[in-house]
């Protein structure tokens, strides 16, 4: 039996969407192994990823990658004729820059806003409001850049677009409501364009855009949300 490339993740995991979308785009075969940290992790999985995070990639040859950016870059590089990694050195550097910005500053701020509303983290109104403002500050960087551009890098679709849209899909599904989206029209239009692509819909057939943002959590609720980290 021929071994396949495997991606250990859970359905809709924001850090996995872009990886799977670009895999679809470049024709790279990946078998998804449903892995939800909330359900518990096997000793076998913890040998692959000692921090117990998702996603984790294992190649058909046995190579293990545990960082989402590294996985995404590896998958995108599988088709030498693809433009997913840009057409030159500076395109490549800019792709990594946008991915890093989104995977660190945007996700960190967005998580500090959303996770308390889901009951995953302690809820403090002032802290949530601060995180909301800090998220807007980070998203404004995208908004200003996209004011006169269709894509993040070199005016063509690259890994940066798919990876970053996957990450911020969590925000659009939970708190980036109609009123919020009106403040960031270029960012929102870019998101809608990328999520409408066939390669993205192959992974997420029905992207969610919330009409009304989450409010304060019910103290009695027990949350079932799982974060990538």
C-alpha positions in Angstrom: 0.0 0.0 0.0 1.4 3.4 -1.0 1.8 5.9 1.8 0.0 9.2 1.4 0.7 12.7 2.7 -1.3 13.4 5.8 -2.6 16.5 7.5 -3.8 16.1 11.1 -6.4 18.8 11.7 -10.1 19.3 12.5 -12.8 20.4 10.1 -12.7 24.2 9.6 -9.5 24.7 11.4 -8.4 28.3 10.4 -4.7 27.4 10.3 -5.5 24.5 7.9 -7.9 26.0 5.4 -5.2 27.8 3.4 -3.0 24.7 3.4 -5.8 22.5 2.0 -6.9 25.2 -0.5 -3.4 25.5 -2.0 -3.0 21.8 -2.0 -6.2 21.6 -4.1 -4.9 24.4 -6.4 -1.5 22.7 -7.1 -2.9 19.2 -7.2 -1.0 18.0 -4.1 -2.6 14.9 -2.6 -3.2 15.2 1.2 -5.3 12.9 3.4 -7.0 14.7 6.2 -6.8 12.9 9.6 -9.5 14.3 11.9 -7.6 15.4 15.0 -9.3 17.5 17.6 -7.3 18.4 20.7 -10.4 18.8 22.7 -11.3 15.2 22.2 -7.9 14.1 23.6 -4.7 13.2 21.8 -3.0 9.9 21.5 0.5 9.2 22.6 1.3 8.5 18.9 0.1 12.0 17.9 2.1 13.7 20.7 5.2 12.0 19.4 4.6 13.9 16.1 3.6 17.2 17.7 5.0 17.5 21.3 2.9 20.6 21.9 -0.3 18.9 21.0 -1.2 21.5 18.4 -2.9 21.2 15.0 -2.2 21.1 12.1 0.6 18.6 11.8 1.8 17.4 8.4 3.4 14.0 7.7 4.7 13.4 4.2 4.5 10.1 2.3 8.3 9.8 3.0 7.8 10.4 6.8 8.9 14.0 7.0 7.0 15.8 9.9 6.2 19.5 9.9 4.4 21.0 12.9 4.2 24.8 12.1 1.3 25.9 9.9 3.4 28.4 7.9 6.1 25.8 7.2 3.4 23.3 6.1 1.8 25.9 3.8 5.1 26.9 2.2 6.0 23.2 1.7 2.7 22.4 0.0 2.7 25.4 -2.2 6.2 24.6 -3.4 5.2 21.2 -4.8 4.2 22.5 -8.2 7.2 24.3 -9.7 5.0 25.9 -12.3 2.6 27.4 -9.8 2.8 31.1 -9.0 1.5 30.5 -5.4 4.9 31.5 -4.1 5.3 34.5 -6.4 7.4 35.1 -9.4 10.6 36.3 -7.7 12.6 36.7 -4.5 10.8 39.8 -3.2 7.4 38.3 -4.0 8.4 35.3 -1.8 9.6 37.6 1.0 6.4 39.6 0.9 4.3 36.5 1.0 6.0 35.3 4.1 5.6 38.8 5.6 1.9 38.9 5.2 1.5 35.3 6.4 3.6 36.1 9.5 1.6 39.3 10.3 -1.7 37.5 10.1 -0.6 34.3 11.9 0.9 36.4 14.8 -0.5 39.8 15.3 -3.9 39.4 13.8 -4.6 35.9 15.2 -3.4 36.9 18.7 -5.5 40.0 18.9 -8.5 38.3 17.3 -8.3 35.4 19.7 -8.1 37.8 22.7 -11.4 39.3 21.5 -13.3 36.1 20.5 -12.2 33.4 22.9 -13.6 35.1 26.0 -16.9 35.5 24.2 -16.9 31.8 23.5 -16.3 31.0 27.1 -12.9 29.5 26.3 -10.9 32.2 28.1 -11.8 34.4 31.2 -14.2 37.2 30.2 -13.4 40.8 31.2 -15.3 43.5 29.3 -12.3 45.9 29.2 -10.0 43.3 28.0 -12.3 42.2 25.2 -12.9 45.8 24.1 -9.1 46.4 24.0 -8.6 43.3 21.9 -11.4 44.4 19.6 -9.6 47.8 19.1 -6.2 46.1 18.6 -7.7 43.7 16.1 -9.0 46.7 14.1 -5.6 48.3 14.2 -4.0 45.2 12.7 -6.8 44.7 10.1 -6.3 48.4 9.1 -2.9 47.4 7.6 -4.7 45.0 5.3 -7.4 47.6 4.5 -4.9 50.3 3.6 -2.9 47.9 1.4 -5.9 46.6 -0.4 -7.4 50.0 -1.1 -5.8 50.0 -4.6 -4.8 46.3 -4.9 -6.8 43.1 -5.6 -4.3 40.7 -3.9 -1.7 41.0 -1.1 1.3 40.4 -3.3 2.2 41.3 -6.9 -1.5 41.8 -8.0 -2.0 38.0 -8.4 -3.3 35.2 -6.2 -0.6 33.7 -4.0 -0.4 31.6 -0.9 -0.6 34.8 1.2 -4.2 35.4 0.2 -5.4 31.8 0.8 -3.5 31.4 4.1 -4.5 34.8 5.5 -8.2 34.4 4.5 -8.3 31.0 6.2 -7.0 32.6 9.4 -9.4 35.5 9.5 -12.4 33.3 8.6 -12.7 32.8 12.3 -13.3 36.5 12.8 -15.8 36.7 10.0 -17.7 33.7 11.4 -17.9 35.1 14.9 -17.5 38.9 15.3 -16.8 40.7 12.0 -20.5 41.5 11.6 -22.2 43.8 9.1 -21.4 47.0 11.0 -17.8 46.0 11.4 -17.4 45.0 7.7 -18.7 48.4 6.7 -15.6 49.9 8.4 -13.3 47.7 6.3 -14.8 47.6 2.8 -11.6 46.7 0.9 -10.6 44.0 3.3 -14.1 42.6 3.2 -14.2 42.6 -0.6 -10.9 40.8 -0.8 -12.2 38.2 1.7 -15.3 37.7 -0.3 -13.3 37.3 -3.6 -10.9 34.7 -2.2 -13.6 32.7 -0.4 -15.6 32.6 -3.7 -12.7 30.8 -5.5 -13.3 27.1 -6.4 -10.1 26.1 -4.6 -11.3 27.7 -1.4 -14.9 26.3 -1.7 -13.4 22.8 -2.2 -12.3 23.1 1.5 -15.0 25.4 2.9 -18.1 25.0 0.7 -20.2 27.6 2.7 -18.1 30.3 4.3 -19.9 32.0 7.2 -20.2 35.8 7.6 -22.0 36.6 10.8 -24.7 39.3 10.8 -24.4 40.2 14.5 -21.3 39.8 16.5 -21.0 37.5 19.5 -22.0 39.1 22.8 -20.8 38.4 26.3 -20.9 34.7 27.2 -23.6 33.1 29.2 -21.8 32.1 32.5 -23.6 28.7 32.5 -22.6 27.7 29.0 -20.0 25.1 28.4 -18.1 25.8 25.2 -17.1 23.2 22.6 -14.8 25.4 20.5 -11.3 24.1 19.6 -8.5 26.5 18.8 -5.6 25.5 16.4 -3.1 26.2 19.2 
